[in-house]
Amino acid sequence: MNPSSHLVLAYYKFVALSDPHDEVIKHKAFLGARDVASRIYISEEGINGQMSATRQAADEYIKWMKERPEFVDTVFKLHDHHEHVFPRLTIKYRKQLVALHAKVDLTDTGEHISPDQWQSMLENEKERILLDVRNDYEWKVGHFEGADLPQCETFREFNNYADRLKENVDPQKTPVMMYCTGGIRCELYSAILKKKGFEKVYQLDGGIINYGLKKGNKHWLGKLFVFDDRLAIPLSEKEATTIAKCEHCGSPNDTYYNCANMDCNKLFIACKECIKTFLGCCQEACKHSERLRPYQEVSHKPFRRKHLYKKD
């Protein structure tokens, strides 16, 4: 199969949708007959989408979106791939595009900085905060050099982190450079910082994905965590440095697994030797659970809920 037979799309658009449920129906009607797998969320706030599709289906979808006034200026970030990276076509309504559990005023957000400007600021702006606005399991496998890496397991925890940041730096004088995977979390978090009094707030336009497409892995360490079957990908064709470690033996590794104990299901990093020794589990205790997914030495993909299990 041609390595570029498929495209992986990442995109979002904040736009007021009066009937998001109807938009879900329209998306399902358009994509249902095409060779597409996705995780698309639609709300009154707009759309947040990730998708894998054949090149033809991707082109048709982008054209369809660009022909619609509400989505005409949506920016699509594209990667070549040889197969689908999602298990199925998922299109759902969600009250919030990002699970922040707080109302955010998006009329005052951070200044968008292009990858070229971002690189220049990294190299020349010394008195600044470089903030990784992602969950801790994401930055473990890759992040920008010198970034602040908040110990937050979920995005909603960043609300409290903003208060702690304000106590440690002068919000009026300290520039804050923030980045996330595709840009959508920075839209929200930059607005939160602005509301809390931070004046010099900058966000990487298009997120890490866009930076990788334009600048490669300049000033980047490790790989990029993504919420699909690939889990961790290099930013460019240049070989990525492994910065993460196996959580069992401490050897360099950046392969994620879901714990085979179904009552745990923790996302953790392990090397091939340890994942086999621990039967796919994150710790010794989990090996003795009554509800274990069977360990198989096969190409790893994220845990599938519709897995068929055999009981001995």
C-alpha positions as CSV (number, residue, x, y, z in Angstrom):
1,M,0.0,0.0,0.0
2,N,1.2,3.5,-0.8
3,P,2.5,5.1,2.4
4,S,0.6,8.2,1.7
5,S,-2.7,6.5,0.8
6,H,-4.3,8.1,3.9
7,L,-4.2,11.5,5.5
8,V,-4.6,12.3,9.2
9,L,-6.4,15.6,9.8
10,A,-6.4,17.7,13.0
11,Y,-8.6,20.9,13.2
12,Y,-10.9,23.0,15.3
13,K,-13.1,26.0,14.9
14,F,-14.7,28.1,17.6
15,V,-17.9,29.3,16.0
16,A,-21.4,29.7,17.5
17,L,-23.6,26.9,16.3
18,S,-27.3,27.3,17.0
19,D,-28.1,23.6,16.5
20,P,-25.0,21.4,17.1
21,H,-27.2,18.3,17.1
22,D,-28.2,19.1,13.5
23,E,-24.5,19.6,12.7
24,V,-23.8,16.1,14.0
25,I,-26.5,14.7,11.7
26,K,-25.0,16.6,8.7
27,H,-21.5,15.3,9.5
28,K,-22.7,11.7,9.8
29,A,-24.6,11.9,6.5
30,F,-21.6,13.3,4.7
31,L,-18.9,11.1,6.2
32,G,-20.9,7.9,6.7
33,A,-20.6,6.9,3.0
34,R,-16.9,7.7,2.8
35,D,-13.7,5.9,3.9
36,V,-13.2,7.8,7.1
37,A,-12.5,7.1,10.7
38,S,-12.7,9.9,13.2
39,R,-13.2,11.4,16.7
40,I,-15.2,14.6,16.1
41,Y,-16.9,16.6,18.8
42,I,-19.5,19.3,18.0
43,S,-21.1,21.7,20.4
44,E,-22.6,25.2,20.6
45,E,-19.0,26.4,20.8
46,G,-18.0,24.9,17.4
47,I,-16.1,21.8,16.3
48,N,-13.0,19.9,17.4
49,G,-12.0,17.2,15.0
50,Q,-9.4,14.5,14.4
51,M,-9.8,12.2,11.4
52,S,-8.0,9.7,9.2
53,A,-9.3,9.3,5.7
54,T,-8.3,8.2,2.2
55,R,-6.8,11.1,0.3
56,Q,-10.0,11.4,-1.8
57,A,-12.3,11.4,1.2
58,A,-10.1,13.9,3.0
59,D,-10.1,16.3,0.0
60,E,-13.9,16.0,-0.3
61,Y,-14.4,16.7,3.4
62,I,-12.1,19.8,3.4
63,K,-13.9,21.1,0.3
64,W,-17.3,20.6,1.9
65,M,-16.2,22.4,5.0
66,K,-14.7,25.3,3.1
67,E,-17.9,25.8,1.1
68,R,-19.8,26.4,4.4
69,P,-19.7,30.0,5.8
70,E,-19.4,28.9,9.4
71,F,-16.3,26.7,8.7
72,V,-14.8,28.5,5.6
73,D,-11.6,29.6,7.5
74,T,-11.0,26.3,9.4
75,V,-7.3,25.4,9.3
76,F,-6.6,21.7,8.6
77,K,-3.2,20.3,9.7
78,L,-2.4,17.2,7.6
79,H,-0.1,14.2,8.0
80,D,0.5,11.4,5.5
81,H,-0.1,7.9,6.8
82,H,-0.5,4.4,5.4
83,E,-3.8,3.4,7.3
84,H,-6.5,4.7,9.5
85,V,-5.5,5.8,13.0
86,F,-9.0,5.6,14.6
87,P,-11.0,2.4,15.2
88,R,-14.3,3.8,13.9
89,L,-16.2,6.9,12.7
90,T,-17.2,8.8,15.9
91,I,-19.1,12.0,15.7
92,K,-20.7,13.2,18.9
93,Y,-22.3,16.2,20.6
94,R,-20.4,17.6,23.6
95,K,-21.4,20.5,25.8
96,Q,-17.7,21.6,25.9
97,L,-15.2,21.1,23.1
98,V,-12.5,20.9,25.7
99,A,-13.2,19.5,29.2
100,L,-12.3,22.6,31.3
101,H,-15.5,22.7,33.3
102,A,-15.5,26.5,33.3
103,K,-17.0,29.2,31.1
104,V,-14.3,31.0,29.1
105,D,-14.6,34.3,27.4
106,L,-12.9,33.9,24.0
107,T,-13.1,37.5,23.0
108,D,-9.7,38.2,24.6
109,T,-7.1,35.4,24.0
110,G,-3.4,35.3,23.6
111,E,-1.6,36.5,20.5
112,H,-1.1,33.8,17.8
113,I,2.6,33.3,17.0
114,S,3.7,31.6,13.8
115,P,6.3,28.8,14.0
116,D,8.9,31.2,12.7
117,Q,8.1,33.8,15.3
118,W,8.0,31.0,18.0
119,Q,11.5,29.8,17.1
120,S,12.8,33.4,17.2
121,M,11.3,34.0,20.6
122,L,12.7,30.7,21.9
123,E,16.1,31.8,20.8
124,N,16.0,35.5,21.8
125,E,13.4,36.0,24.5
126,K,15.1,35.1,27.8
127,E,12.8,36.6,30.4
128,R,9.7,34.5,29.7
129,I,7.7,31.5,30.8
130,L,7.5,28.7,28.3
131,L,4.4,26.8,29.3
132,D,3.3,23.3,28.2
133,V,-0.5,23.3,28.3
134,R,-0.9,19.5,28.1
135,N,-1.5,16.7,30.5
136,D,1.6,15.2,32.2
137,Y,1.4,11.9,30.3
138,E,1.7,13.9,27.1
139,W,4.8,15.9,27.9
140,K,6.6,12.9,29.3
141,V,7.4,11.6,25.8
142,G,8.2,15.0,24.3
143,H,8.3,18.8,25.0
144,F,10.1,22.0,24.0
145,E,13.5,22.6,25.6
146,G,13.3,24.5,28.9
147,A,9.5,24.3,29.1
148,D,7.6,24.5,32.4
149,L,5.8,21.1,32.7
150,P,2.8,21.3,35.1
151,Q,2.0,18.2,37.0
152,C,-1.6,18.2,35.7
153,E,-3.4,14.9,34.8
154,T,-6.4,16.7,33.3
155,F,-6.9,20.0,31.6
156,R,-9.3,21.3,34.2
157,E,-6.4,21.3,36.8
158,F,-4.8,24.2,34.9
159,N,-7.3,26.5,36.5
160,N,-5.5,26.2,39.8
161,Y,-2.1,26.2,38.1
162,A,-2.9,29.7,36.7
163,D,-3.4,31.0,40.3
164,R,-0.1,29.5,41.4
165,L,1.7,30.9,38.4
166,K,0.4,34.4,39.2
167,E,1.9,34.1,42.7
168,N,5.4,33.3,41.3
169,V,5.7,35.8,38.5
170,D,4.7,39.4,37.7
171,P,1.6,38.9,35.4
172,Q,2.0,42.4,33.9
173,K,5.6,42.1,32.9
174,T,6.3,38.4,32.4
175,P,5.7,37.1,28.8
176,V,4.0,33.7,28.8
177,M,4.6,31.5,25.7
178,M,2.2,28.6,25.7
179,Y,1.8,25.6,23.4
180,C,-0.4,22.5,23.1
181,T,-0.9,19.7,20.5
182,G,-3.1,21.5,18.0
183,G,-3.8,24.9,19.5
184,I,-7.4,24.5,20.9
185,R,-6.3,24.2,24.6
186,C,-4.2,27.4,24.2
187,E,-7.2,29.3,23.0
188,L,-9.0,28.6,26.2
189,Y,-6.0,28.8,28.6
190,S,-4.7,32.0,27.1
191,A,-8.1,33.6,27.8
192,I,-8.0,32.4,31.4
193,L,-4.5,33.9,31.9
194,K,-5.6,37.2,30.3
195,K,-8.6,37.3,32.7
196,K,-6.3,36.7,35.6
197,G,-4.2,39.8,34.7
198,F,-1.5,38.4,32.5
199,E,-0.8,40.9,29.8
200,K,1.9,39.4,27.5
201,V,0.3,36.0,26.5
202,Y,1.4,34.3,23.3
203,Q,0.2,31.0,21.8
204,L,1.9,28.8,19.2
205,D,-0.4,29.0,16.2
206,G,-1.6,25.6,15.2
207,G,0.2,24.0,18.1
208,I,3.0,21.6,18.1
209,I,1.6,19.8,15.0
210,N,1.9,23.0,13.0
211,Y,5.4,23.7,14.4
212,G,6.6,20.2,13.4
213,L,5.2,20.6,9.9
214,K,7.0,23.9,9.4
215,K,10.1,23.7,11.5
216,G,10.7,20.0,12.2
217,N,12.1,19.3,15.7
218,K,14.2,22.4,16.2
219,H,14.2,23.1,20.0
220,W,12.0,20.0,20.5
221,L,12.9,17.0,22.6
222,G,11.4,13.5,22.1
223,K,8.1,12.7,20.4
224,L,4.6,14.1,20.2
225,F,1.8,12.3,22.1
226,V,-1.3,12.1,19.9
227,F,-4.8,10.8,20.8
228,D,-5.0,8.0,18.2
229,D,-3.5,4.6,17.3
230,R,0.0,6.1,16.8
231,L,0.2,7.4,20.4
232,A,3.7,9.0,20.0
233,I,5.0,10.3,16.7
234,P,8.2,12.2,15.6
235,L,7.8,15.8,14.7
236,S,9.8,15.3,11.5
237,E,11.6,12.6,9.5
238,K,14.7,13.3,11.6
239,E,15.1,10.6,14.2
240,A,13.7,11.7,17.6
241,T,15.5,11.5,20.8
242,T,13.9,9.3,23.4
243,I,13.4,11.2,26.7
244,A,10.9,9.0,28.5
245,K,11.7,5.9,30.5
246,C,10.1,2.5,31.1
247,E,8.2,2.8,34.3
248,H,9.4,-0.7,35.4
249,C,13.1,-0.7,34.7
250,G,13.9,2.9,33.9
251,S,15.4,2.2,30.4
252,P,14.9,4.8,27.7
253,N,11.5,4.1,26.0
254,D,8.4,6.0,24.8
255,T,5.9,3.3,24.1
256,Y,2.6,3.7,25.9
257,Y,0.3,0.9,27.0
258,N,-3.0,0.6,28.9
259,C,-2.7,-1.6,31.9
260,A,-4.1,-5.0,31.2
261,N,-5.9,-4.9,34.6
262,M,-9.3,-3.7,33.5
263,D,-10.0,-2.2,36.9
264,C,-6.8,-0.1,36.5
265,N,-6.4,0.7,32.8
266,K,-3.6,3.2,33.6
267,L,-1.8,4.6,30.6
268,F,1.9,3.9,31.2
269,I,5.3,3.6,29.4
270,A,7.1,0.3,29.2
271,C,9.8,-1.5,27.2
272,K,9.1,-4.7,25.3
273,E,10.9,-6.9,27.9
274,C,9.0,-5.4,30.9
275,I,5.6,-5.4,29.3
276,K,6.0,-9.1,28.6
277,T,7.3,-9.8,32.1
278,F,4.4,-7.9,33.7
279,L,1.8,-9.4,31.3
280,G,0.8,-6.0,30.1
281,C,0.3,-4.6,33.6
282,C,1.6,-1.4,35.1
283,Q,2.6,-3.1,38.4
284,E,3.0,-6.5,40.0
285,A,-0.3,-6.2,41.9
286,C,-2.3,-5.7,38.7
287,K,-1.0,-9.1,37.3
288,H,-3.2,-10.9,39.9
289,S,-6.4,-9.1,39.0
290,E,-9.4,-11.2,38.2
291,R,-10.2,-9.0,35.2
292,L,-7.1,-9.1,33.0
293,R,-7.1,-8.5,29.3
294,P,-5.0,-11.2,27.7
295,Y,-1.4,-10.2,26.9
296,Q,-0.4,-10.7,23.3
297,E,2.9,-10.0,21.6
298,V,1.4,-8.1,18.7
299,S,1.7,-4.6,17.3
300,H,0.3,-2.4,20.0
301,K,-2.7,-0.1,19.7
302,P,-4.7,1.7,22.4
303,F,-7.1,-0.3,24.4
304,R,-10.3,-1.1,22.5
305,R,-13.5,-1.4,24.5
306,K,-15.0,-3.9,22.1
307,H,-12.3,-6.5,22.7
308,L,-13.3,-10.1,22.8
309,Y,-11.8,-11.9,25.9
310,K,-11.6,-15.6,26.7
311,K,-11.8,-16.9,30.2
312,D,-9.6,-19.8,31.1
